[in-house]
Amino acid sequence: MERKHFALKKLMEAVEKELLHKPNKKTLDRLSMLAGFQSWETFQEALHGDADARTNYRE
C-alpha cells in the first residue's frame, strides 16, 4: 500500500509540474494567431490596452 501511495504522489507531482509549466513564445504566438493577432505581444496589448485585432490589418 505504501508503494502505491508513493507512486500516486509522484504522479500528482508530475501532473502539477506540467500544469504550472508556462508555454514557450512560439506556442503563445501560434495561439494568438488563432485569435486573430499577429503575435503574443499584440494579443497582450489588445487584452490590456486599447488595441484590438483590427490594428494588425491596417493598410
N, C-alpha and C positions, 0 to 999 in steps of 0.2 A: 504494500500500500504506500509505503514511504517513497518508493521509486516512482510510482505513478504521480504522486504529488509533486515530486521534483521535476519530472518530465513536463507536467502541466504548467508548473511555474515557469520553466524555461520557454515553453511555447508562448505563454502570455507575454513574457518579456520581449520575445522576438516580434510578436504582433504589435505591441505598444511602440516599440522602436520604429517599426515600419510606418505606423500611423503618424508618428511625430516627425518622420523624415520629410524635409522640405524638397519639393521638386526642383530640378535644375532649371536654369534660364531657358534652355531650348524647349523644355516641356511647357513652361509657362508661356513662352512666345506662341507655341502651337495652340494652346488652349485659348489664348487671346485672339488669335486669328479666327477661331471658330465662332467667337463672339462678335466678330466684325472689326477688330482692331489690328493694326499693323505689328504691334509688339506689346510685351508686358508693360513697358513703361507708358505707352499711350493708353492702355487699358487702365492703369493705375491713375493717370492724370484725369481720365474721364470719371473714374469711380470717386476720386477725392477732390475733384475740381469742377470747373465749368465746361470742360470739353466733352464731346461725345464722339461716336464713331464717324459722324459726317466729316469731322476735321481731317480724317485720313484720306478723304476722296476729293478734296478741293483741287480745282484745276488752276 
